[in-house]
Amino acid sequence: MKRNAVACARTWLLLLAVLSLTAAAPARAGTWVHGVEGTRGFQLWVPTGYDAGTPLPLVVALHGCFQNPSQFAGLTRLNEKADAEQFLVLYPNQATFANPTQCWNFMLVLNQTRDHGEPALVVDMVEQVRRRYAVDARRVYVGGVSSGAVLAGTLLACYSDVFAAGMIGAGAMYKAATTISGTGFAMLFGSIYHPDDRGRDAWVCSGRPRHTMPVLVVHGTKDSVVDLVNGRQATRQFLQTSDYGDDGVANDSIRPAATQVTRASVPGGRAYTVEDYVYGGALVARHIEVQGMDHAWPGGDSRYPFADPSGPDGTALMWDFFRQHTRN
């Protein structure tokens, strides 16, 4: 009897060990993984074909107001792109207790600095994913729409040692506003602060790095929520940041002057303009304006709010920009 009891106990211990290892192992490919970091939750998309022996790029995707990770994934079809191109997608989720509309609180000073607030939480999520999955640390990117786009800009500004490039969709520049009342004004009329000054602030927030901060800005010319001027300010701000970053001084080695302008259109859809800023042989910034588009994700799935299906594929534009950049 005693021998049977011991054998039974060993069996249970072995079973518990197996279950523990199974629970701790990363999820199978092509699936959602849910997690928590501090006071915020997140969802991670692990693409089909994921191999723990092959480090993949990681894209941090930040939803806008009145959205959650699942809705943003559906709107952008980013998971499908991840499956096709092989990268992981991390979707942080804004908590309703932090903002009932699920907007990211980009206007609060706490969230405009390094190692504090919502930006720090997102970076901690990135680190958690890197501990559990095979992530190429030199190819971590961040992009978002609306309030998520502004947070993406803050992350690129203050954590250029983490992110290789960023995308700002229907958003605004870093520290466009520092109060709630100022946010309303900035969204309608543009920031009262000069982009060149905020460009230096962004460079300082990352610790005065000696490298550029590549950014893609996409904005609709008829945006009724975040005026078009905000997108232009964001592009100029990051060009100034990169002007500091390439050699440590603001000497117009990188200037707010496009080196190439391309005009295109979606068959049966919207026209758009692409301004490229290439300096030192590198694409430092790309500014895209979609003609007639309101506050939306271009080419988005019409089943979700904030979609403009007649625009160019915003997800393809974002990934095409990201894949050209690797952090030094």
C-alpha positions in Angstrom: 0.0 0.0 0.0 2.8 2.4 0.9 4.6 1.6 -2.3 1.5 2.3 -4.3 1.0 5.6 -2.5 4.6 6.7 -3.2 4.2 5.7 -6.9 0.9 7.6 -7.1 2.5 10.7 -5.5 5.4 10.5 -8.0 2.9 10.3 -10.9 1.0 13.4 -9.7 4.2 15.3 -9.2 5.3 14.4 -12.7 1.9 15.5 -14.1 2.1 18.8 -12.2 5.6 19.4 -13.6 4.4 18.7 -17.2 1.4 21.0 -16.7 3.6 23.7 -15.3 6.0 23.6 -18.2 3.0 23.6 -20.6 1.5 26.7 -18.9 4.9 28.6 -19.0 5.6 27.7 -22.6 4.8 30.3 -25.3 1.5 29.7 -27.1 1.4 27.9 -30.4 1.8 29.8 -33.6 -1.0 31.7 -35.2 -2.8 32.5 -31.9 -3.6 35.3 -29.5 -1.8 35.4 -26.2 -3.2 37.6 -23.4 -1.0 39.2 -20.7 -0.7 41.8 -18.1 2.0 44.3 -17.3 1.5 46.5 -14.2 -1.9 48.1 -14.5 -2.5 47.4 -18.2 -3.3 44.3 -20.2 -2.1 43.4 -23.6 -2.7 41.0 -26.5 0.1 39.4 -28.5 -0.3 37.9 -31.9 2.1 35.0 -32.5 2.2 34.5 -36.3 1.7 31.3 -38.2 5.0 29.5 -38.6 6.6 31.0 -35.5 9.8 29.2 -34.6 11.4 29.8 -31.2 14.8 29.4 -32.9 14.3 32.3 -35.3 14.1 35.8 -33.9 11.4 37.9 -35.4 10.6 41.6 -35.6 8.1 42.9 -33.1 5.6 45.6 -34.0 3.9 47.4 -31.1 0.4 48.5 -32.3 -1.4 51.2 -30.3 -5.2 51.5 -30.7 -7.0 54.9 -30.6 -9.9 56.1 -28.6 -13.0 54.0 -28.4 -11.0 51.0 -29.5 -9.4 47.9 -28.0 -6.7 45.6 -29.3 -9.0 43.1 -31.1 -10.8 46.0 -32.9 -7.5 47.6 -33.9 -6.3 44.3 -35.2 -9.4 43.8 -37.2 -9.4 47.4 -38.5 -5.8 47.2 -39.7 -5.6 43.5 -40.7 -2.2 43.6 -39.0 -2.3 40.0 -37.9 -2.7 38.8 -41.5 0.3 40.9 -42.5 2.2 39.5 -39.6 1.4 35.9 -40.8 2.5 36.8 -44.3 5.7 38.7 -43.4 6.6 36.9 -40.1 6.6 39.3 -37.2 5.0 39.4 -33.8 2.4 42.1 -32.9 2.0 43.5 -29.4 -1.3 45.3 -28.7 -1.3 47.2 -25.4 -4.8 47.9 -24.1 -5.7 51.1 -22.4 -7.8 50.6 -19.2 -11.1 52.2 -18.8 -10.2 53.2 -15.3 -7.3 55.3 -16.7 -9.5 56.8 -19.4 -13.2 55.9 -19.9 -12.9 56.5 -23.7 -9.8 54.3 -23.8 -7.7 57.1 -25.2 -4.1 57.1 -24.2 -3.3 60.0 -21.9 -0.5 61.4 -24.0 -1.2 65.0 -22.8 -0.2 64.4 -19.2 3.4 65.3 -18.4 3.8 62.0 -16.6 3.3 60.3 -19.9 5.8 62.4 -21.8 9.0 61.3 -20.1 11.2 58.3 -19.9 10.7 55.6 -17.2 7.3 56.9 -16.2 3.6 56.4 -16.9 2.1 54.7 -19.9 5.2 54.8 -22.1 7.1 52.9 -19.4 4.3 50.3 -19.2 4.5 49.7 -22.9 8.2 49.3 -22.8 7.9 46.8 -19.9 5.4 44.9 -22.1 8.0 44.8 -24.8 10.6 43.4 -22.4 8.1 40.8 -21.1 7.5 39.6 -24.7 11.3 39.5 -25.4 11.8 37.3 -22.4 9.2 34.8 -23.6 9.6 34.9 -27.4 12.3 35.0 -30.0 12.5 38.8 -30.8 15.0 40.5 -32.9 15.9 43.4 -30.5 17.2 45.5 -33.5 13.8 45.3 -35.2 11.3 46.5 -32.7 8.8 49.1 -34.1 5.9 51.1 -32.8 2.9 52.5 -34.6 -0.6 53.7 -33.8 -3.7 55.7 -34.7 -5.0 58.9 -33.1 -4.2 58.9 -29.4 -2.2 55.7 -30.0 -0.2 57.5 -32.7 0.8 60.3 -30.2 1.9 57.7 -27.7 3.8 56.0 -30.5 5.6 59.3 -31.1 6.4 59.6 -27.4 7.9 56.1 -27.4 10.0 56.8 -30.4 11.1 60.1 -28.9 12.0 58.8 -25.4 13.0 55.2 -26.2 15.0 55.4 -29.4 17.2 52.7 -27.8 14.3 50.3 -28.0 12.5 51.2 -31.2 14.0 51.2 -34.7 11.3 53.3 -36.3 7.8 54.5 -35.7 4.5 55.3 -37.4 2.1 58.2 -36.5 -1.3 57.8 -38.1 -3.8 60.7 -37.7 -1.8 61.8 -34.7 0.4 64.7 -33.5 4.0 65.5 -32.6 5.7 64.7 -29.3 4.4 67.0 -26.5 2.0 68.7 -28.9 0.1 69.6 -25.7 0.9 69.3 -22.0 -2.6 69.9 -20.6 -6.1 68.6 -21.3 -7.4 72.0 -22.4 -4.3 72.5 -24.6 -5.0 69.1 -26.3 -8.3 70.3 -27.6 -6.8 73.4 -29.1 -3.9 71.4 -30.6 -6.1 68.8 -32.2 -8.2 71.5 -33.9 -5.6 74.1 -34.8 -2.2 72.5 -34.3 0.2 72.8 -31.4 1.3 76.2 -30.1 4.8 74.8 -29.7 7.4 74.9 -32.5 8.2 71.5 -34.0 12.0 72.3 -33.9 11.8 72.9 -30.1 9.9 69.7 -29.6 12.4 68.0 -31.8 15.2 68.9 -29.4 13.0 67.8 -26.5 12.5 64.4 -28.1 16.3 64.0 -28.6 16.9 64.9 -25.0 14.3 62.5 -23.7 16.2 59.6 -25.3 19.4 60.7 -23.7 20.8 62.7 -26.7 21.5 59.6 -28.9 23.8 59.7 -31.9 21.5 58.3 -34.5 18.4 59.3 -36.4 14.8 58.4 -35.4 13.0 57.3 -38.6 9.3 58.1 -38.7 6.4 57.5 -41.0 3.5 60.0 -40.7 0.1 59.3 -42.4 -2.7 61.8 -42.3 -5.9 62.6 -44.1 -6.4 66.0 -45.6 -9.9 66.2 -44.3 -9.3 65.0 -40.8 -12.0 66.6 -38.7 -10.7 65.4 -35.3 -6.9 66.0 -35.6 -6.2 68.7 -38.1 -3.8 68.0 -40.9 -1.3 70.5 -39.5 -0.6 68.1 -36.7 0.8 65.5 -39.1 3.0 68.1 -40.7 4.3 69.2 -37.3 5.0 65.6 -36.3 7.1 65.1 -39.5 9.1 68.3 -38.9 9.6 67.6 -35.2 11.2 64.2 -35.9 13.3 65.6 -38.7 14.7 68.1 -36.2 15.2 65.2 -33.7 17.2 63.3 -36.4 19.1 66.5 -37.2 20.4 66.5 -33.6 20.8 62.7 -33.6 23.0 62.3 -36.7 25.9 64.4 -35.4 24.8 65.9 -32.0 24.0 69.4 -33.2 21.2 71.2 -35.0 23.1 72.2 -38.2 20.5 71.4 -40.9 22.4 68.2 -41.9 18.9 66.9 -42.0 16.4 69.5 -43.2 12.6 69.7 -43.4 12.8 69.6 -47.2 11.5 66.5 -49.0 14.1 64.9 -51.3 11.5 63.1 -53.4 7.7 63.6 -53.9 5.5 61.0 -55.4 1.8 61.1 -56.2 -0.3 58.0 -56.6 -3.9 56.8 -56.2 -5.8 53.7 -55.3 -7.7 52.4 -58.3 -11.3 53.6 -57.8 -10.2 55.2 -54.5 -8.3 58.1 -53.0 -5.2 59.9 -54.3 -2.3 60.4 -52.0 1.1 62.1 -51.8 4.3 60.6 -50.5 7.1 62.9 -49.4 10.4 61.1 -48.7 13.3 62.6 -46.7 16.5 60.8 -47.6 19.7 61.9 -46.0 23.0 60.1 -45.9 21.5 57.4 -48.1 18.9 56.6 -45.5 15.1 57.2 -45.4 14.8 59.3 -42.3 11.2 60.3 -42.7 8.2 59.6 -44.9 5.1 61.9 -44.9 1.9 60.6 -46.6 -1.2 62.7 -47.0 -4.4 61.0 -48.2 -6.7 63.3 -50.2 -10.2 63.7 -48.7 -9.7 61.2 -45.9 -11.2 62.0 -42.5 -9.9 60.7 -39.1 -9.3 57.1 -40.1 -6.9 54.3 -40.9 -6.4 54.2 -44.7 -7.4 50.9 -46.4 -9.0 49.7 -43.1 -11.7 47.0 -42.8 -15.0 48.7 -43.2 -16.6 46.5 -40.5 -14.7 48.5 -37.9 -14.9 52.2 -36.9 -12.3 54.6 -38.2 -11.8 52.8 -41.4 -11.4 54.4 -44.8 -11.4 51.4 -47.3 -10.9 53.7 -50.3 -7.5 54.8 -49.0 -4.1 53.1 -49.6 -3.3 50.1 -47.5 -2.1 51.8 -44.3 -0.8 48.5 -42.8 1.2 47.8 -46.0 2.6 51.3 -46.0 3.6 51.0 -42.3 5.4 47.6 -42.7 7.1 48.7 -45.9 8.6 51.6 -44.0 9.5 49.5 -40.9 11.3 46.8 -42.8 13.7 49.3 -44.2 15.0 50.2 -40.7 17.2 48.3 -38.2 18.3 49.9 -35.0 22.1 50.3 -34.7 
